[in-house]
Amino acid sequence: MENRIGFYQEVKISPDCKEKNKKYADKRGGVMGISEEDGIIYGYSIKLYDEEYLLSFDKDEVIPTGKQLIQDDFY
């Protein structure tokens, strides 16, 4: 299994993200979901701090900050 970012870990959206996600570049949030099949990670559902809804990003579009949050930080 490849390295993955865990649930509720804080991430930053990469400045090298897809064009459709450029407005979210450098914003921070937490991992709410992981898209994974047969040990291969495809992407993450992220709750950005200043957005109301979850957003989906490819695995290469998110950068872990090293900060571990908890569920209560988001609900």
N, C-alpha and C positions, 0 to 999 in steps of 0.2 A: 504494500500500500504506500502511496506517495505521501509526502508531508502535507498536512492540512492545517488550516486555521480552525480553531475550535469554536464551538458555540459561545456567544457573548464576548468573544474577543474583539477588542477595538481594532478597526482597520482604517486606512486612508485610501481613497480612490486615487489610483495612479494618474499622473499627468499624461501618461502615454496610453490612456484608455481609448476605447473606440470613439469615433467621431460623434456618434449618437449620445455618448455619455460625457462629453467634454464639459458640460455645464456642472457636472458633479466632481470634476477633477480637484484633488486636494481636500475634499470634504471628508469628514470622519463620521463613523458610525459603528454599529456592532453587527456581528454575524448572527442571523436568525435562522438560516437554513443552509444546507449544503447539498449541492447536486452531485451525486456520486453513484457510480455503477461499476461493479466488479473491481473495486479498489481504485478506480480512476475518477479523479475530481474534475468536474467540468465547470463549476461556478458556485457562486454564493448568493444567498438572499441577504441583503444588507438593509438595516434600518439606519439611515443617516439621521443625525441629530436634528437637522432642520427640515426634514421631510416627513410628511404624515404617513406615507405608505412604504412598504418594502419595495426595494428595487433589486433587479437581478444583474449581476456582473460576472463576466468570465473570470476564471481563477487568476489570470495574468493581469487583471485590472485592479486587484486589491492588494494592499501592502499592510502586513500586520504592524501595529505600533508597539506591541509588547505588553499592552495593558489588558488585563483580564477584568471583565465586568461581570455582573450577575443579572439574572432575569429581571429583578426589581428595578434595575436601572432603565428599563425600557417600557415597563407596564405600570 
